[in-house]
Amino acid sequence: MDVVVTVMGQDRVGIVAAVAQTLADHNVNIVDMTQTILHGSFTMMMGATLPADADFATVKQAVQATGEQLGMTIQMQRHEIFDAMHEL
């Protein structure tokens, strides 16, 4: 299953590493990512693929817990839902 992970909050050391480690712990493959920092605010979007046997809710809860530890907002959505929400 393809997902989109968004990360937002105050910039600090270790954000990318922590999110990537959480995804790796669940065998999630990061296929694309972009990040930027604007006036100290960090934003990142990742495209990732969950393994066939992964439980979406479990992985989502894990990335959100990582966000709480970092003081960041992290959301994970199924790619097809993300696309449907952003159609022109």
ZIDAHU-V327370 format. One line per field, one symbol per residue. phi: phi as a letter, one per 20 degrees, with the letter a starting at -180 (. if undefined). psi: psi as a letter, one per 40 degrees, with the letter a starting at -180 (. if undefined). burial: + if it has 24 or more other C-alpha atoms within 12 Angstrom, else -. Layout:
BEGIN
phi: ???
psi: ???
burial: ???
END
This chain:
BEGIN
phi: .ecdddcbqffafnfffffffffffdleeedabbbbcclneecbccdbcefgefegfffgffffffgffemddccccfgffgfffdfe
psi: hhihhihiahiihedddddddddddefhhheiiiiihhfehhiihhhihiideihddddddddddddddefihhihihdddddddei.
burial: -++++++++-----++-+++-++--+-+++-----------+++++++++-----+--++-+++-++--+-+++++++----------
END
